[in-house]
Amino acid sequence: MSPRIHGPGPESDPRQTSQSTDDAVADNASIALDNVDLYDRFQRELDARKEVQVALERRVRLERIINQFSLDLIQAEGTDLDRAIEKGMATIGSFSGVDRAYLFLFSNDATRMTNTHEWCAPGIIPQKNRLQNLSADLFPWWVARLRDRKVIHIPTVAALPPEADAEREILAVQGIRSVLVVPLSSEKRIEGFVGFDAVSREQAWSEEDIGGLSTAANLIASVIARSRSERERKRSERRYRELFDSINDLIYTHDMNGRFTTVNPAMTKAFGYDAVELLGRPVVDFMAEKHRPRFGPEYLDRLQQNGSAEGVSLYFTKDGRKIHVEYQSTLVRSESGEDFISGIGRDISERIQADGKIQQLQAEMLQAQKMEAIGTLAGGIAHDFNNLMMGIQGRISLIQMEDGKSAACGAHLKEMEACVQSAVDLTRQLLGFARGGRYEVRSADLNRLVKIGTEIFGRTRKEIAIQLDLSVDLWPAAVDSGQIEQVLLNLYVNAWQSMPGGGKLLVATENVTVAETDLVVPGLKPGNHVRITVTDTGVGMDESTRNRLFEPFFTTREMGRGTGLGLASAYGIVKHHGGIIHVDSVKGRGSVFSVYLPAHAVPVRASVPPPDKIVRGKGLVLLVDDEELILDVGEQMVRALGYEVITASGGQEALRRFEAEKGKIDLVILDMIMPQMSGEETFDRLKAMDPSFSVLLSSGYSVDGKAQEILDRGCRGFLQKPFSLKALSAKIEEAMGESGTRTGG
């Protein structure tokens, strides 16, 4: 039986067979696509793992570089530190793939910065030599971010914000396309920054790279800060040791029980002991026996209570000599709780010739304090009196300008003006004592002043034989010549009064250099001085007279024969010129007055005499004074000269008037002594509003040289009260001329 062959019956429909084949193909294709997708995902995951592996390896390598860099920095000292930094920057720069790595350090005040270390890739031009001592103001955006301890990451220099235009321009000039800057931050300050430049291409840094480079920067900053601190400490110690060893004064410290802990070479030299013989021994071991019981209660206890002590003690040297030491000791509170005493002393044995010398020095100090108090009182009285004289002098000047006066009226006015001038001379002497009267200070030849003064004095006092001994190479001195002439005249008159029957007057000049350790005259400062010596052969003075000699209104003449202000005025003028006037006298043997004035390096210039006429002009003048009397008469005087006037009764009102008339005011006449806002402050604030305007300073006297300071800052001149119409017109003409304002008659 032959097998049965199945044909395309219902069980094997050809269409069904074809469909099955298509489905199988589709399934296979789907499987293939799934395999491809699976492969792609596998490949991407493999690539990602490789990237992670590369990044991990890069991070590990960077950490190794930084660890090695850290080790090199820690072990480095001195020049080795520079080499370690340069080596580390080369390694980090190469690792980062940049073209240049560099380090900048800020100056101590952070206003300037310098490129101290630099590494460049092959073919890159170094910039270090061009980037020295740069002003931080050139990089405002950059420096501001560094001071805030921020990293500056600039992948594209061209994309910098508008506020960084200055930085963009500088970077572009150097061809820099990308830059990373990391601040060097120590605990106390920003030391500088580390920078990385990309020139050949743009470059962005990853967070891992920035973190690692920040770590390296912090390492550099800490080492630099440590190195700077160590250098400063060593420098400070060296300077302190040099000062400690070289200073001529006696420097010492001792513990709270009075045992020496440190002494300088001057101390060992003065006492004659080696340092090892002094250290650890009580101070009282070297004191006179009679002073030892007072060491505890009068010295140590006072230090505990007041924190300081000063005085003079008697000590014995190793060879038995007595030395007097003037000392100043201070209690030093230590954080460790081990307080100690630090002090400075000076061997004044040569100054003490007898037991009463210390009392004499104390008496001189009390006398100086008394003179200061009297001067303050005298200055206030004279200032107010000068203002009254200003009112009288001003109105006399105005009346003299009026037409139709009788001859008798004119004569009376001249007599009144002479009386005013006498009163002014009196107050000037009083102010000379009180405030010094330094109005117009210039470099002067004191020999010339001496010659002029002695010639004038000699014409009226024929019974006095005058002899001059003037140094041919005398240094100039910065003085008010008129005031110094007054000093010399007062000394000549005093000498004449001490020689009623005639005698000899010797006036000498010479250069004197005073060292720190010299005691030529108590209170005389070290430096170069010019000394004028006035010696007479008169009756001399006893100690009581010498002690009161420079007091205002003190005189040995009978009532009505002088004011007693001559020597007081001389004392004040010399003192406020920075000098000293000293007298040596013995009853029956004459007197020697020595005037010391600081020398001045500026050459002497010839003075120009003021014009002797009334000059009228045009312009707007602002008159500022706190005295209503001065404003009233001053306004009339300025108007009489042809000017328009507005007034202000103080500094605040002057500022308001000046602002309201800004650009129209040609000159400000400014009083120096005013309440609430002084003339000096008013001047500064007016100058801030308009630096080009002109100021004429007016005052009855100067205060501690303030007038000269303001003149040096741009005032056109000084107008001394009380002033006449002629003096006012001359000063206004001078000020207007300097400022370019036209005046006319």
ZABAMAR-99603 format. One record per residue (C-alpha): residue in three letters; x, z, y. Coordinates in steps of 0.25 Angstrom, whole numbers, plus 5000, padded with zeros to 4 digits. Example, Ala and Ser with C-alpha at 12.3 -4.5 7.8 and 13.67 -1.06 7.14 Angstrom:
! ZABAMAR-99603
Ala504950314982 Ser505550294996 
***
This chain:
! ZABAMAR-99603
Met500050005000 Ser500649955013 Pro500750055024 Arg499750045035 Ile500249985048 His499650055060 Gly499249955071 Pro498749985085 Gly497550055082 Pro496950165089 Glu498050265085 Ser499150175091 Asp498650115104 Pro499750035111 Arg499350085125 Gln499450225120 Thr500850195114 Ser501350145128 Gln500850265135 Ser501550355126 Thr502850285129 Asp502650295144 Asp502450435143 Ala503650455135 Val504550385145 Ala503950465157 Asp504250595149 Asn505650545147 Ala505850505162 Ser505250645166 Ile506250715157 Ala507350625163 Leu506950665177 Asp506850805174 Asn508250795168 Val508750735181 Asp508150835190 Leu508650945181 Tyr510050885182 Asp509950875197 Arg509451025198 Phe510651065189 Gln511650985197 Arg511151045210 Glu511151185204 Leu512551145199 Asp512951095213 Ala512351225220 Arg513151315210 Lys514451235213 Glu514151255228 Val513951405226 Gln515151405218 Val515951335229 Ala515351425240 Leu515651545231 Glu517151495229 Arg517251465244 Arg516751605247 Val517651665237 Arg518851585243 Leu518451625257 Glu518351775253 Arg519751765247 Ile520251695259 Ile519651805268 Asn520151915259 Gln521551865259 Phe521451845274 Ser520951995275 Leu522152035267 Asp523151955275 Leu522552015288 Ile522552155283 Gln524052145279 Ala524452075291 Glu525152135303 Gly525752085316 Thr526151935315 Asp525651935301 Leu524251955306 Asp524351825313 Arg524851755301 Ala523751815292 Ile522751765302 Glu523251625303 Lys523351615288 Gly521951665286 Met521451565296 Ala522151455290 Thr521551485276 Ile520151515281 Gly520251385290 Ser520651295278 Phe519651365269 Ser518451335279 Gly518851195281 Val518951205296 Asp519951135305 Arg520451255314 Ala520351405312 Tyr520751495324 Leu520751635329 Phe520451685344 Leu520651825349 Phe519951875362 Ser520751955373 Asn520552105374 Asp519452075384 Ala518851965376 Thr518951865388 Arg519951775382 Met520351725369 Thr521551665362 Asn521751575349 Thr522751665341 His522651595327 Glu522351455323 Trp522351365310 Cys522151215310 Ala521851115299 Pro522851005298 Gly522650905309 Ile521951005318 Ile522551025332 Pro522851175334 Gln522151235347 Lys522751375347 Asn523751355358 Arg522651305367 Leu521651415365 Gln522451535371 Asn521851645381 Leu520551565382 Ser519451625391 Ala518251675383 Asp517351615394 Leu517651475389 Phe516851505377 Pro515651595382 Trp514651555370 Trp515751575360 Val516251705365 Ala514851765367 Arg514551745352 Leu515851795347 Arg515651925356 Asp514351935349 Arg515151925336 Lys514451795331 Val515051685323 Ile515051555330 His514751445320 Ile514651305326 Pro514551195315 Thr514351085326 Val515051105339 Ala514151005346 Ala512951085343 Leu513351215350 Pro512351265359 Pro512351235375 Glu512851375378 Ala514151345370 Asp514451215379 Ala515851275382 Glu516151305368 Arg515651165363 Glu516551095374 Ile517751175370 Leu517551145355 Ala517351005357 Val518650985364 Gln519351035352 Gly518550945343 Ile517951065336 Arg516651025328 Ser516251155321 Val516751295323 Leu516551435317 Val516951555326 Val516951695320 Pro517151815329 Leu518351915326 Ser517552045328 Ser518252185327 Glu517552315328 Lys517752325343 Arg517852185348 Ile517852035346 Glu519251995344 Gly519151845344 Phe518651745334 Val519051655322 Gly518651505323 Phe518551385314 Asp518451245319 Ala518051115312 Val518650995319 Ser518550875309 Arg517150905305 Glu515950995308 Gln515851115299 Ala514851225296 Trp515251355290 Ser514451425280 Glu513951575281 Glu514951615270 Asp516051545278 Ile515651615291 Gly515551745284 Gly516951735278 Leu517551685291 Ser516851805298 Thr517451895288 Ala518851835291 Ala518651845306 Asn518251995305 Leu519552015297 Ile520351955308 Ala519652025319 Ser519852165312 Val521352135310 Ile521552085324 Ala520852205330 Arg521652295321 Ser522952225325 Arg522552225340 Ser522152375339 Glu523552405332 Arg524252325343 Glu523552395354 Arg523852525347 Lys525252505345 Arg525352445360 Ser524652565365 Glu525552665357 Arg526752585362 Arg526352585376 Tyr525952735376 Arg527252775369 Glu528052695380 Leu527252755391 Phe527352895384 Asp528852875383 Ser529152815397 Ile528252885406 Asn528952985415 Asp527853085415 Leu527853195405 Ile526853165394 Tyr526353265384 Thr525353305374 His525053445368 Asp524053505359 Met523053605363 Asn524053725360 Gly525053665370 Arg526053605360 Phe526653475364 Thr526253355355 Thr526853235363 Val527853225374 Asn528453105381 Pro529953075384 Ala529753115398 Met529253255393 Thr530453275384 Lys531453235396 Ala530753325406 Phe530753445396 Gly532153415390 Tyr531653425375 Asp531453325364 Ala530053285360 Val530253365347 Glu530553485355 Leu529253475363 Leu528253435353 Gly527453545346 Arg527953645356 Pro527053725366 Val527053675380 Val527253825385 Asp528653825378 Phe529153745389 Met528453815401 Ala528953925410 Glu528654055405 Lys527654095416 His526853975414 Arg526653985399 Pro525454095399 Arg524653995408 Phe524853875398 Gly523653915390 Pro522553955400 Glu522953865411 Tyr523353745404 Leu522753735389 Asp521453805393 Arg521253715405 Leu521453595397 Gln520453635387 Gln519453665398 Asn519653555408 Gly520353445400 Ser521553435409 Ala522653515416 Glu523653495426 Gly524753565434 Val526253605435 Ser526953685424 Leu528453735424 Tyr529253695411 Phe530653715406 Thr531453605400 Lys532453625388 Asp533653645398 Gly532853755405 Arg532453675418 Lys531053705424 Ile530153585426 His528853575433 Val527853485426 Glu526553435433 Tyr525653405421 Gln524253345418 Ser523653375404 Thr522353325398 Leu521553375386 Val521453255376 Arg520253275367 Ser520553205353 Glu519453155344 Ser520153225332 Gly519953355339 Glu521453375342 Asp521453385357 Phe522753385364 Ile523353385379 Ser523953265385 Gly524753275398 Ile525653215408 Gly526653295416 Arg527753265427 Asp529053345430 Ile528853385445 Ser530053485445 Glu530753405456 Arg529453415465 Ile529353565464 Gln530553625472 Ala529853765473 Asp528753845468 Gly527853805480 Lys527953655478 Ile526653645468 Gln525853725479 Gln526353625489 Leu525853505481 Gln524553575479 Ala524353605494 Glu524653455497 Met523553415487 Leu522553505494 Gln523053455507 Ala522753305503 Gln521353345498 Lys521053415511 Met521553285519 Glu520653205510 Ala519453285513 Ile519753285528 Gly519953135528 Thr518553115522 Leu517853195532 Ala518753135544 Gly518352995538 Gly516853015539 Ile516953075553 Ala517852965558 His516952855552 Asp515652895558 Phe516452915572 Asn516952775571 Asn515552725569 Leu515152795582 Met516352735589 Met515952595584 Gly514552615591 Ile515252655604 Gln516352545603 Gly515352435600 Arg514452465611 Ile515652475621 Ser516052335616 Leu514652285618 Ile514552345633 Gln515952285636 Met515352145633 Glu514252155643 Asp514352095656 Gly514052165670 Lys514852295666 Ser515452365678 Ala516952385678 Ala516652535677 Cys515852515665 Gly516952425659 Ala517952535661 His517052645655 Leu516852555642 Lys518352535641 Glu518552685642 Met517452705631 Glu518152605622 Ala519452675624 Cys518752805620 Val518152735608 Gln519552685604 Ser520052825605 Ala518952875596 Val519252765586 Asp520752795586 Leu520352945583 Thr519452905572 Arg520452805567 Gln521452915565 Leu520453005558 Leu520052885549 Gly521552855547 Phe521652995541 Ala520252995533 Arg520252845528 Gly521652785531 Gly521152675540 Arg521652555532 Tyr520952445539 Glu521752325538 Val522852335528 Arg524052235528 Ser525452225524 Ala526252285535 Asp527752305539 Leu527852455542 Asn529152445549 Arg528452355559 Leu527352465561 Val528452575563 Lys529152495573 Ile527952465581 Gly527452605581 Thr528752675584 Glu528952575596 Ile527552605602 Phe527752755600 Gly529252755605 Arg528752695618 Thr527852815621 Arg528752925615 Lys530152905622 Glu530553045618 Ile530553015603 Ala531752935597 Ile531252845587 Gln532152795575 Leu531752685565 Asp532252665551 Leu531452555545 Ser531752495531 Val532052345533 Asp531352305520 Leu530152395521 Trp528952355512 Pro527652315518 Ala526452405517 Ala524952375517 Val524452455529 Asp523452455540 Ser524552435551 Gly523752495562 Gln523452625554 Ile524952635550 Glu525352615564 Gln524452735567 Val525052815556 Leu526452795562 Leu526052825576 Asn525452955572 Leu526752995565 Tyr527552955577 Val526553035586 Asn526653155577 Ala528153155577 Trp528153145592 Gln527253265593 Ser528253345584 Met529453315594 Pro528953365608 Gly530353355613 Gly530653215608 Gly531353185595 Lys531653075584 Leu530752995576 Leu531252925564 Val530352815558 Ala530852755544 Thr530252655534 Glu530752635520 Asn530252585506 Val529952695496 Thr529652675481 Val528852785474 Ala528952805459 Glu527952865450 Thr528752985448 Asp529153005463 Leu528553115472 Val528953065486 Val527653115492 Pro526453175485 Gly525453075483 Leu526352945486 Lys526052845475 Pro527152775468 Gly527552635473 Asn528252565485 His527952635498 Val528452615513 Arg528852745519 Ile528752765534 Thr529552895538 Val529252965552 Thr530253075555 Asp530253155568 Thr531153275573 Gly530053355577 Val529553495575 Gly529153475561 Met528053545554 Asp527753675545 Glu527053665532 Ser525753705538 Thr525753595548 Arg526253495537 Asn525053525528 Arg524053495539 Leu524753385546 Phe523853265541 Glu522553345543 Pro521553275554 Phe521553355567 Phe522753445563 Thr523753445575 Thr524853535579 Arg524653495594 Glu523753575603 Met522253535605 Gly521953405612 Arg523353345609 Gly522953255598 Thr521853235587 Gly522753275575 Leu522353145568 Gly523653075569 Leu524353125556 Ala523053135549 Ser522752985552 Ala524152945547 Tyr523953025534 Gly522652955531 Ile523152815535 Val524352825526 Lys523552885514 His522552775514 His523652675515 Gly524052725501 Gly525252805507 Ile525652945510 Ile526153015522 His527053135520 Val527753235530 Asp528953315529 Ser529253415540 Val529953545543 Lys529653635555 Gly530653605565 Arg531353485558 Gly530353365560 Ser529453285551 Val529553165542 Phe528253085540 Ser528352985528 Val527252885527 Tyr527252805513 Leu526452675512 Pro526352585500 Ala527152465501 His526452325501 Ala526952195494 Val526252105504 Pro527152045515 Val526752085530 Arg525951985538 Ala525851985553 Ser524552035558 Val523751945568 Pro523252025581 Pro521652025583 Pro521051935594 Asp520852015607 Lys519551955611 Ile518051955608 Val517651835600 Arg516151785599 Gly515651705587 Lys514351665580 Gly513851695566 Leu512951795559 Val513551935556 Leu513052045546 Leu513452185551 Val513352295540 Asp513552435544 Asp512752565540 Glu512852625554 Glu511752585563 Leu512652605575 Ile513652505570 Leu512652405567 Asp511952415581 Val513252405589 Gly513952305579 Glu512752215579 Gln512852205594 Met514352185594 Val514252065584 Arg513152005592 Ala513952015605 Leu514951935598 Gly513951815596 Tyr513651845581 Glu512251865575 Val512151995568 Ile511352055557 Thr511552205552 Ala511452285539 Ser511452435538 Gly512152435525 Gly512552355513 Gln511252335506 Glu510652285519 Ala511852195521 Leu511652125508 Arg510252095511 Arg510552045525 Phe511651955519 Glu510751895509 Ala509651865519 Glu510651795528 Lys511551735517 Gly512351625522 Lys512151655537 Ile513051785539 Asp514451745544 Leu515051885544 Val514752025538 Ile515252145546 Leu515252255535 Asp515352405536 Met516252465525 Ile515652605524 Met514252605521 Pro513352695513 Gln512652645500 Met513352505500 Ser514752505505 Gly515352395513 Glu516252365501 Glu515052345492 Thr514252265503 Phe515452175505 Asp515552145490 Arg514052115488 Leu514052025501 Lys515251955495 Ala514551935482 Met513351875490 Asp514251775498 Pro515751775496 Ser516051695508 Phe515451785519 Ser516351865529 Val516452015530 Leu517052095541 Leu517252245536 Ser516952355546 Ser517252505545 Gly517852625552 Tyr518852645541 Ser519152605527 Val518952685514 Asp520052695505 Gly520452545508 Lys519052495505 Ala519052415518 Gln520352335514 Glu519852315500 Ile518552245506 Leu519452165515 Asp520252115504 Arg519052065497 Gly518651975508 Cys518252045521 Arg518551965533 Gly519052085541 Phe518952235545 Leu518252285557 Gln518652425560 Lys517552515567 Pro517352545578 Phe517652395583 Ser517552335597 Leu516852205600 Lys518252135601 Ala518652185587 Leu517352145581 Ser517452005587 Ala518851985582 Lys518452035567 Ile517251945567 Glu518051825572 Glu519151845561 Ala518051865550 Met517251745555 Gly518551655556 Glu518951695542 Ser517651655536 Gly517551525544 Thr516451565553 Arg516551505567 Thr516651595579 Gly516651565594 Gly516751635607 
***
